[in-house]
Amino acid sequence: MNKQSFDYKLVEDVAKELYIRALKILPPDVRDAVQKAYSRETNPSAKTIFETILKNIDVADKKDMLICQDTGLPIYMVEIGSKFPVDGAKIKTALYEGAKRATLEYPFRGSSLHPVTRENPQTSVGEGLPVVHWDFVSDSDCLDILMIPKGSGSENMSTMKMFIPADGVSAVKKFVIDSVVASGSNPCPPGIIGVGIGGTADLVTWLAKKAIARQVGTRNHDPMFAKMEQELEDAINALGSGPMGLGGDISTLAVHIEWAYTHITQNPVAVNTQCWPARRARAKIWADGKVEYGF
């Protein structure tokens, strides 16, 4: 099969389904992390908040409802296999139409609007949306699409700073912790703290966003960064801010770091926080039309 004969309507349908699934079905690793956090929590008030969160999950499951009313900005992370017949431009169009159809046909609240006029077409798409990040995988014959709806409460807490090498690792850690403290209850903690280190000003913010897309608690492949993830996680939980910032033992479900090589005179760092639901949905598509959904 070549890229002209591939059914791009299938990608549109999948993009629509992923948006809806991400808003309604909590990934198993997130469910498990929330349950474990509840079990570890010793503060009575915080345990009550966790009980409310768990009830929220249960109601969403039983009544087939959205987990949160903030349907977020649509973000698709796309990996194209080297053996997959594809026209990238048509894939991009299909993602746009899929996100739009999810909003209009499900339907749910469109959260995307013009940055100046604030006009909201209630479609979740427009200039620059959906956000699409592309990557390419060798020896793969499928199209892998990960959908993340990013709500404003957490996204508004994003931070980035250009450090210099002389600042050292301690300054990086302090910046991450200070960013979490400053965010307070806004990102609906405890969620995932995504940290990007290195690259350029634009790459590092993408790395931080990529970090929140990992399964909760998975560690970086580099032992040094894996150790830093654990250190930051322990430090943030020691803050005592707790669920919803109202006090408690568990202030984050996990800290994830993604990194890249950078310039000899700089060391950019970014923090992107994900709220407690850590919503995401994944689909793998093969050229013969087979689709496999997951997280």
C-alpha positions in Angstrom: 0.0 0.0 0.0 1.2 3.5 -0.8 0.5 6.8 0.9 -2.1 7.8 -1.8 -4.2 4.7 -1.1 -4.1 4.9 2.7 -7.5 5.8 4.3 -6.8 9.1 6.0 -10.4 9.2 7.1 -9.4 6.5 9.5 -6.9 8.8 11.2 -9.6 11.5 11.5 -11.9 9.0 13.2 -9.2 7.9 15.5 -8.2 11.5 16.4 -11.8 12.2 17.3 -12.0 9.0 19.4 -8.8 9.7 21.2 -9.9 13.2 22.3 -13.1 11.7 23.8 -11.3 8.7 25.4 -8.7 11.0 27.0 -11.4 13.1 28.6 -13.4 10.1 29.9 -11.1 7.1 30.6 -8.3 7.5 33.2 -5.1 5.6 32.3 -4.6 2.5 34.6 -1.2 3.8 35.9 -2.8 7.1 37.0 -5.6 5.2 38.8 -3.1 3.1 40.5 -0.9 6.1 41.5 -3.9 7.9 43.0 -5.0 4.8 44.9 -1.4 4.4 46.3 -1.3 8.1 47.2 -4.5 7.7 49.2 -3.1 4.7 51.0 0.1 6.6 51.9 -1.6 9.8 53.0 -1.8 10.2 56.8 -3.4 13.7 57.0 -7.2 13.2 57.7 -8.2 16.2 55.6 -6.0 15.1 52.7 -7.4 11.6 52.9 -10.9 13.1 52.5 -9.8 15.0 49.4 -8.4 11.7 48.0 -11.7 10.0 48.7 -13.4 12.7 46.7 -11.0 12.2 43.8 -11.6 8.5 43.9 -15.3 9.1 43.9 -14.9 11.4 40.9 -13.2 8.6 39.0 -15.9 6.1 40.0 -18.7 8.4 38.9 -17.0 9.2 35.6 -16.7 5.4 34.9 -20.2 4.4 35.9 -22.0 7.3 34.2 -19.7 7.5 31.2 -18.9 11.1 31.9 -15.9 13.4 31.5 -13.4 13.3 34.3 -13.1 17.1 34.3 -15.0 19.9 32.8 -11.9 21.5 31.4 -11.5 19.8 28.1 -8.1 21.4 27.5 -6.1 22.3 24.5 -5.8 19.3 22.1 -2.3 18.0 21.8 -1.3 15.1 19.6 2.1 13.4 19.8 2.7 11.5 16.6 5.3 8.9 15.8 5.5 7.8 12.2 7.1 4.4 11.5 9.7 4.3 8.7 7.7 1.5 7.0 4.3 3.3 7.3 2.9 4.8 4.1 2.0 8.3 5.0 1.4 11.8 3.7 2.2 14.1 6.7 0.1 17.0 5.4 -3.0 14.7 5.2 -2.3 13.4 8.7 -2.2 16.9 10.0 -5.5 17.8 8.4 -7.0 14.6 9.7 -6.0 15.4 13.3 -7.5 18.9 12.9 -10.8 17.5 11.7 -10.8 14.8 14.3 -10.4 17.2 17.2 -13.1 19.4 15.7 -15.5 16.6 15.3 -15.0 15.3 18.8 -16.0 18.8 20.1 -19.0 19.2 17.9 -20.3 15.7 17.8 -19.8 14.3 21.3 -20.3 17.2 22.3 -18.2 18.9 24.9 -17.1 22.5 25.8 -14.6 23.9 23.3 -11.9 25.6 25.4 -9.9 27.1 22.5 -10.3 30.7 21.4 -8.6 33.7 19.7 -5.8 35.1 22.0 -6.9 38.7 21.5 -10.5 38.9 20.6 -11.3 35.9 22.9 -13.8 34.7 20.3 -14.6 31.0 20.9 -15.8 29.1 17.9 -16.5 26.0 20.1 -14.5 23.7 17.9 -11.3 23.2 20.0 -9.3 24.0 16.8 -8.1 27.1 15.0 -4.8 28.9 14.2 -2.0 26.7 15.5 -4.4 24.1 17.0 -4.4 21.2 17.5 -0.8 21.2 18.7 1.0 18.4 16.9 4.5 17.1 17.8 6.1 14.8 15.2 8.7 12.1 15.6 9.9 9.2 13.4 10.7 5.6 14.4 12.9 3.3 12.4 11.8 -0.3 11.7 8.2 0.4 12.6 5.1 -0.2 10.3 2.6 1.8 12.3 1.4 5.3 13.1 1.4 5.9 16.9 -0.8 8.8 18.1 -0.8 9.9 21.7 -3.5 12.5 22.6 -3.1 14.8 25.7 -5.8 17.3 26.5 -4.0 20.0 28.5 -6.1 22.1 30.9 -5.5 25.7 31.8 -5.1 25.2 35.5 -1.9 23.2 35.0 -0.7 24.8 31.8 -0.9 28.3 33.3 1.7 27.2 35.9 4.4 26.5 33.2 7.8 28.0 33.8 11.1 28.3 31.9 14.4 29.8 32.8 17.7 30.1 31.0 20.5 29.1 33.4 24.2 29.3 32.8 26.5 26.3 33.6 27.9 28.1 36.7 24.5 28.0 38.3 25.0 24.3 38.9 22.5 21.5 39.5 21.4 22.8 42.9 20.0 25.9 41.2 18.1 23.7 38.7 16.5 21.7 41.6 15.6 24.9 43.4 13.9 26.3 40.4 11.8 23.2 40.0 10.7 23.2 43.6 10.1 27.0 43.6 7.9 26.6 40.5 5.8 23.9 42.3 5.5 26.1 45.4 4.4 29.1 43.4 1.8 27.1 41.5 0.0 26.2 44.7 -3.4 24.7 44.3 -3.9 26.0 40.7 -2.8 22.8 38.8 -5.1 20.5 41.0 -2.3 18.6 42.7 -1.1 16.0 43.2 -0.2 15.5 39.6 2.9 14.9 37.5 5.8 17.5 37.5 7.4 17.4 34.1 10.9 18.8 33.9 12.9 19.6 30.8 16.6 20.2 31.0 18.9 21.3 28.1 18.4 22.0 24.5 17.1 25.4 23.5 14.4 27.7 24.8 11.8 26.1 22.6 13.0 22.5 22.9 13.2 22.5 26.7 9.5 23.5 27.1 8.6 20.6 24.7 10.8 18.2 26.8 8.9 19.2 29.9 5.6 18.6 28.1 6.9 15.2 26.9 7.8 14.3 30.4 4.2 14.5 31.7 3.2 12.1 28.9 5.1 9.2 30.4 3.5 6.5 32.5 3.3 7.6 36.1 6.5 6.8 38.0 8.6 5.5 35.1 12.2 6.5 35.5 14.5 8.2 33.0 16.8 5.9 31.2 19.9 7.8 32.5 20.6 6.8 36.1 21.7 10.3 37.0 18.4 11.8 35.9 16.5 8.9 37.4 18.1 9.7 40.8 17.2 13.4 40.3 13.6 12.5 39.6 13.4 10.7 42.9 15.2 13.5 44.8 12.8 16.1 43.5 9.8 13.9 44.1 10.8 13.4 47.7 11.5 17.1 48.2 8.2 18.2 46.7 6.2 15.7 48.8 8.1 17.0 51.9 6.7 20.5 51.3 3.5 19.4 52.9 1.2 21.2 50.5 -0.8 18.0 49.8 -3.7 17.3 47.5 -5.3 20.5 46.1 -2.7 22.5 48.1 -4.7 22.1 51.3 -2.0 20.2 53.3 -0.9 16.6 53.3 1.9 14.1 52.6 1.4 13.7 48.9 2.0 16.8 46.8 2.9 15.0 43.6 2.3 11.6 42.0 5.7 11.7 40.2 8.5 13.8 38.8 9.6 13.0 35.3 12.6 14.5 33.6 13.4 14.7 29.9 16.7 16.1 28.7 18.8 17.1 25.7 22.3 18.3 24.9 22.6 22.0 25.0 25.1 24.9 24.3 28.4 25.2 26.3 27.2 28.6 27.7 23.7 27.8 28.7 21.4 25.3 30.5 17.7 26.0 30.0 15.2 24.4 32.4 11.4 24.2 32.1 8.6 22.9 34.3 5.3 21.7 33.0 2.8 20.5 35.6 0.0 18.0 34.9 -3.1 17.9 37.0 -4.0 14.8 39.0 -6.1 13.1 36.2 -3.0 13.1 33.9 -5.3 12.4 31.0 -4.0 10.8 27.8 -5.1 8.2 25.2 -3.1 6.4 22.6 -3.8 4.6 19.3 -1.6 2.6 16.9 -2.8 2.4 13.3 -1.5 0.0 10.7 -1.7 0.4 7.0 -4.3 -2.4 6.7 -6.7 -0.4 8.8 -6.1 -2.2 12.1 -6.4 0.1 15.1 -5.2 -0.7 18.7 -6.2 1.7 21.5 -4.4 2.1 24.7 -2.6 4.7 26.9 
